[in-house]
Amino acid sequence: MLTPRLFFPSGEWEFAYRSRVRPCVVYGGADIGQQIRDLERGCHLLVATPGRLVDMMERGKIGLDFCKYLVLDEADRMLDMGFEPQIRRIVEQDTMPPKGVRHTMMFSATFPKEIQMLARDFLDEYIFLAVGRVGSTSENITQKVVWVEELDKRSFLLDLLNATGKDSLTLVFVETKKGADALEDFLYHEGYACTSIHGDRSQRDREEALHQFRSGKSPILVATAVAARGLDISNVKHVINFDLPSDIEEYVHRIGRTGRVGNLGLATSFFNERNINITKDLLDLLVEAKQEVPSWLENMAYEQHHKGGGSRGRSKSSRFSGGFGARDYRTSSGFGSSSSSSSRSTSSRSGGSGSRGFGGGGYGGFYNSDGYGGNYNSQGVDWWGN
């Protein structure tokens, strides 16, 4: 199985426990010597990142002659990360059994045309199966969007953390590595047990941070987008977009870290002038998911539409509008032969949020303190429905 990254590789052993199946993992940032020794003991199930797998193949440590099943996980992210040459090297090299002989599966929350073209090359007469609408959000996630100025974000974050409880696992997303380190340091000095992961951390540091988070020793994890996919921690109760991403696809993947395995979850996003580029897509997503929509967001989308600014900064997220990846492109002219597809479808530290967060006041006077229906105030509203 190919995956863009491995954060908690010990998980592969859980499914093979007390069976005759021997799993191995190979990934960058870890001791390659130990990985080679593991492979030499025998391997039935290999989970790998593309770069390290190619390295092992070129060293003559791995042969794919008897590969029966090939799984490409998060194929769209692997393409975004520039792994297509390595993927093609693995799939199209001489010893890999050809399509039709091996079974090939591709998994992703989004399937834009580029990924389906890759599937055409790697899969033989494949079935396109969409579970729900591709790119949509789980109905188990309650989504909240609040207007918070940049200078007020830290104070507002403390309010949320106080309201969710000390033992609740909370995942906080920021945009930069520097921002992750700074926010972790801030929360630590505020007395919160927290940790962080981002691209500059070593594999060992990432694994340790995730262990601390998963076990509840550090119930707050500050992360960059590097952790948005691949994390499978069933009891994350709250995802907070301290910094909203620049495209709606990333938003979908981030909030998908909560509300997993039938659990209920909450996703809160801090929105301000810096996030105008995703206004329309975010509004559409909230409406489709039957979530409460702040009036100021509707007004902003309306004004953007009438000013002709609705498409700014949407080179990637434009795939979302209309259900990106939700149809089989083989049925489109010029893509290839058509084929059938299947589808299955609390308390406030400052005594109130009206003075900050929702007020905004900087976008045509649309924003006011009650523009979000009072969901985030100091009157003890129970966000969890208890």
C-alpha positions in Angstrom: 0.0 0.0 0.0 1.3 3.4 -1.0 0.5 6.4 1.2 1.9 10.0 1.1 3.2 9.8 4.7 3.2 7.7 7.8 2.8 9.3 11.2 1.9 6.4 13.4 3.3 3.3 11.7 2.7 0.9 14.6 -1.0 0.9 13.6 -0.3 -1.6 10.8 0.6 -4.2 13.4 -2.7 -4.0 15.2 -4.6 -5.6 12.3 -2.1 -8.4 12.0 -1.9 -9.3 15.7 -2.0 -13.0 16.3 -2.3 -13.8 12.6 0.2 -15.3 10.2 0.3 -12.1 8.2 3.6 -10.3 8.6 3.4 -6.5 7.9 6.3 -4.2 7.3 6.5 -0.4 6.9 9.1 1.6 5.1 9.1 5.4 5.2 11.5 8.3 5.1 12.9 10.0 8.3 13.4 6.6 10.1 16.3 4.2 10.3 16.6 2.6 6.9 18.9 -0.2 8.4 16.2 -1.3 10.7 13.6 -1.3 7.9 15.9 -3.4 5.8 16.3 -5.9 8.6 12.5 -6.1 9.0 12.1 -6.8 5.3 14.7 -9.6 5.4 12.6 -11.4 8.0 9.8 -11.7 5.4 6.8 -9.5 4.5 3.3 -10.2 3.4 1.8 -6.7 3.7 4.0 -3.7 2.9 2.9 -0.1 3.7 5.3 2.5 2.2 5.8 6.0 1.2 6.7 6.4 -2.5 10.2 7.8 -2.1 11.4 5.3 0.4 9.9 2.4 -1.6 11.7 3.5 -4.7 14.9 3.7 -2.6 14.5 0.2 -1.4 13.8 -1.1 -4.9 16.9 0.5 -6.2 18.9 -1.0 -3.4 17.6 -4.4 -4.4 15.8 -5.0 -1.1 12.3 -5.2 -2.4 10.9 -7.0 -5.4 7.3 -6.6 -6.6 7.2 -9.8 -8.8 4.5 -11.4 -6.6 2.5 -8.4 -5.7 -1.2 -9.3 -5.8 -2.8 -6.2 -4.4 -1.7 -2.6 -4.9 -3.5 0.1 -2.9 -2.9 3.8 -3.5 -4.1 5.8 -0.5 -4.8 9.5 -0.8 -3.8 9.5 -4.5 -4.7 13.2 -5.0 -2.4 14.3 -2.2 0.4 12.2 -3.5 0.1 14.0 -6.9 -0.1 17.4 -5.1 3.1 16.5 -3.3 4.9 15.7 -6.6 5.0 11.9 -6.2 3.7 11.0 -9.7 7.2 10.0 -11.0 7.8 7.7 -8.1 4.3 6.2 -8.4 4.8 5.5 -12.1 8.3 4.1 -11.4 6.7 1.6 -8.9 3.6 0.7 -10.9 5.1 0.6 -14.4 8.5 -1.0 -13.6 9.3 -4.4 -15.1 8.7 -6.7 -12.1 5.3 -5.3 -11.1 2.6 -7.6 -12.4 0.5 -5.8 -15.0 -3.0 -4.5 -14.4 -5.5 -7.2 -14.9 -3.2 -9.6 -13.1 -2.8 -7.6 -9.9 -5.8 -6.0 -8.1 -5.4 -2.2 -7.8 -7.4 0.1 -5.6 -7.2 3.9 -5.2 -8.7 5.7 -2.2 -9.2 9.4 -1.7 -11.8 11.9 -0.3 -11.5 13.8 -3.6 -11.3 12.4 -7.1 -10.6 15.2 -9.6 -10.0 14.5 -13.3 -6.3 14.3 -12.9 -6.6 11.4 -10.5 -9.1 9.6 -12.7 -6.7 9.9 -15.6 -4.0 8.3 -13.4 -6.5 5.5 -12.6 -7.0 4.9 -16.3 -3.3 4.1 -16.6 -3.1 1.9 -13.5 -6.4 0.1 -13.4 -8.1 -2.2 -15.8 -11.8 -1.8 -16.4 -12.2 -0.2 -13.0 -15.4 0.6 -11.1 -15.8 4.2 -9.9 -17.5 4.0 -6.5 -18.5 7.1 -4.6 -19.7 6.7 -1.0 -21.8 9.7 -0.4 -20.9 12.8 -2.4 -17.2 13.0 -3.0 -15.8 16.1 -1.3 -18.7 16.5 1.1 -18.4 16.5 4.9 -19.7 14.0 7.5 -23.1 14.5 8.9 -21.6 13.6 12.3 -19.7 16.9 12.3 -21.2 20.1 13.6 -19.5 23.0 11.8 -19.2 26.5 13.3 -17.7 29.5 11.5 -17.0 32.6 13.6 -15.6 36.0 12.7 -12.4 36.5 14.7 -9.8 39.2 14.0 -6.2 38.1 13.9 -5.3 39.8 17.1 -8.2 38.1 18.9 -7.6 34.6 17.8 -5.5 33.5 20.8 -8.0 34.9 23.3 -10.9 33.2 21.5 -9.0 29.9 21.3 -8.7 29.9 25.1 -12.4 30.4 25.4 -13.0 27.4 23.3 -10.5 25.2 25.1 -12.0 26.1 28.5 -15.5 25.2 27.2 -14.6 21.8 25.7 -13.1 20.4 28.8 -9.5 19.5 29.7 -9.8 15.8 28.7 -11.3 16.3 25.3 -8.9 15.7 22.4 -8.7 19.0 20.4 -6.8 19.4 17.1 -5.8 22.9 16.2 -4.8 23.7 12.6 -2.5 26.6 11.7 -1.0 27.5 8.3 2.7 27.8 9.1 5.4 25.8 10.9 6.5 28.9 12.8 2.8 29.5 13.7 2.5 26.0 15.1 5.6 26.4 17.3 4.5 29.8 18.5 0.9 28.6 19.4 2.2 25.6 21.2 4.5 27.7 23.3 1.6 30.1 24.0 -0.7 27.4 25.2 2.0 25.8 27.3 2.6 29.0 29.1 -1.2 29.3 29.6 -1.1 26.0 31.5 -2.4 23.7 28.8 -0.8 20.3 28.1 -0.2 20.4 24.4 2.1 19.3 21.6 2.6 20.0 17.9 3.6 18.4 14.6 4.7 20.0 11.3 7.0 19.3 8.4 10.2 20.3 10.1 9.8 17.8 12.9 11.6 14.5 12.7 9.7 11.3 12.2 10.5 10.3 15.8 9.2 13.6 17.1 6.0 13.3 15.1 5.4 9.8 16.4 6.0 10.9 20.0 3.7 13.9 19.6 0.9 11.7 18.2 1.4 9.2 21.0 1.1 11.9 23.6 -2.1 13.2 21.8 -3.7 9.8 21.3 -3.1 8.7 24.9 -4.5 12.0 26.3 -1.3 13.1 28.0 -1.3 16.1 25.7 -5.0 16.5 24.7 -4.3 19.5 22.5 -2.4 19.0 19.2 -1.3 22.0 17.1 -0.6 21.0 13.5 0.0 22.3 10.1 -1.7 20.8 7.0 0.9 18.1 7.0 -1.2 16.3 9.6 -4.6 16.9 8.0 -4.6 13.6 6.2 -3.6 10.2 7.4 -4.5 10.7 11.0 -7.1 8.2 12.3 -7.8 9.0 15.9 -11.4 8.1 16.6 -12.0 10.2 19.7 -11.0 13.7 18.5 -13.9 15.8 19.7 -13.0 19.2 18.4 -11.1 20.5 15.3 -10.3 24.2 15.4 -9.2 26.0 12.2 -7.1 28.7 13.9 -6.0 29.6 10.4 -8.4 28.6 7.6 -6.8 27.0 4.6 -6.8 28.7 1.2 -9.0 26.1 -0.5 -12.1 24.2 0.5 -10.6 20.8 -0.2 -8.1 21.2 2.6 -10.9 22.4 4.8 -12.9 19.2 4.2 -9.9 17.0 5.0 -9.1 19.0 8.2 -12.5 18.8 9.8 -12.7 15.1 8.8 -10.3 14.4 11.6 -13.3 14.6 14.0 -16.7 12.8 13.8 -15.1 9.5 12.9 -16.2 5.9 13.4 -19.8 7.1 14.2 -18.7 9.6 16.9 -20.0 13.1 17.0 -17.6 16.0 16.5 -17.3 19.7 16.4 -15.4 21.8 13.9 -14.8 25.5 14.6 -13.2 27.9 12.1 -11.9 31.4 12.7 -12.8 33.6 9.7 -11.7 37.1 8.8 -10.7 39.3 5.9 -7.8 37.0 5.0 -10.2 34.2 4.1 -12.4 36.0 1.6 -11.2 33.7 -1.2 -13.1 30.7 0.1 -16.3 32.5 1.1 -18.5 31.1 -1.7 -17.2 27.5 -1.4 -17.5 27.5 2.4 -21.1 28.9 2.2 -22.0 26.2 -0.3 -20.5 23.5 1.9 -22.3 24.6 5.0 -25.7 24.8 3.2 -25.2 21.4 1.6 -24.4 19.9 5.0 -27.4 21.6 6.6 -25.2 23.6 9.0 -26.1 26.9 10.5 -24.8 29.7 8.3 -23.8 33.1 9.8 -25.7 36.0 8.2 -22.4 37.8 7.7 -21.1 35.0 5.5 -24.2 35.1 3.3 -23.8 38.8 3.0 -20.2 38.5 2.1 -20.8 35.9 -0.5 -23.6 38.1 -2.0 -21.4 41.1 -2.2 -18.6 39.1 -3.7 -20.9 37.7 -6.3 -22.2 41.1 -7.3 -18.7 42.6 -7.4 -17.5 39.8 -9.6 -15.0 38.6 -7.0 -16.4 35.2 -6.4 -13.7 33.3 -8.3 -10.6 34.9 -6.7 -8.1 32.4 -5.4 -10.1 29.3 -6.4 -7.8 27.6 -8.9 -8.0 24.4 -6.8 -11.2 24.8 -4.9 -13.1 25.4 -8.2 -13.1 21.6 -8.5 -15.4 21.6 -5.4 -18.2 23.7 -6.8 -20.7 21.3 -8.3 -19.2 18.3 -6.6 -15.6 17.9 -7.7 -14.7 14.4 -8.5 -18.3 13.3 -8.0 -18.7 11.8 -11.5 -16.8 9.3 -13.6 -14.9 11.3 -16.2 -14.8 8.2 -18.5 -18.3 9.1 -19.5 -17.0 12.5 -20.8 -16.0 12.9 -24.4 -12.2 12.8 -25.0 -11.4 11.0 -21.8 -11.7 7.4 -23.0 -14.3 4.7 -23.4 -17.3 5.1 -21.2 -18.0 2.7 -18.4 -20.7 2.3 -15.8 -20.0 3.8 -12.4 -21.5 3.1 -9.0 -22.4 5.5 -6.2 -23.8 5.1 -2.7 -24.7 7.2 -2.1 -19.7 27.5 28.6 -17.8 30.2 30.1 -15.9 33.0 28.6 -12.6 34.4 30.0 -13.5 37.9 28.9 -17.2 37.8 29.8 -18.7 37.8 26.3 -17.9 37.5 22.6 -19.8 40.5 21.4 -16.9 42.8 21.9 -14.7 40.6 19.7 -15.0 37.7 17.3 -18.3 38.4 15.6 -18.3 42.2 15.6 -16.0 42.4 12.6 -17.3 45.8 11.7 -14.9 46.1 8.8 -16.9 44.6 5.9 -19.7 47.0 4.9 -21.3 46.9 8.3 -22.7 43.5 7.7 -21.3 41.9 10.9 -22.8 42.3 14.3 -22.5 40.6 17.7 -25.5 38.4 17.2 -24.8 37.5 13.6 -24.2 33.9 14.6 -27.3 33.2 16.6 -25.6 33.4 20.0 -23.7 30.1 19.6 -20.6 31.6 21.1 -21.4 33.8 24.0 -20.9 33.8 27.8 -24.3 32.6 28.8 -23.4 29.0 29.2 -24.7 27.6 25.9 -23.9 23.9 25.7 -22.3 23.4 22.3 -22.3 19.6 22.7 -26.0 19.3 23.2 -25.7 17.7 26.7 
